[in-house]
């Protein structure tokens, strides 16, 4: 496969994952694979702290990017759509994290 074809394929896959709202989750799966780990070999209790750290890093980076954008720079509609997709994926993660770590008093107040 040529470098141009390879880059085009990566771009297509990345855009598909962004459209699906699973870019970061896919990156985590790739991370596990690169480390020789798999969901079949490890328990939830072993994988979840790794996922937590991975998503926390992504959340930190994305939060930083969104606060450091220059004023007056006009992003394209496609740029906005991609950033919005990543934002929604991370918001889902944050909500899961909040509900998982909510105190019983906080959880009862939400019901």
Beta strands, then each sheet from edge to edge (+ up, - down):
end
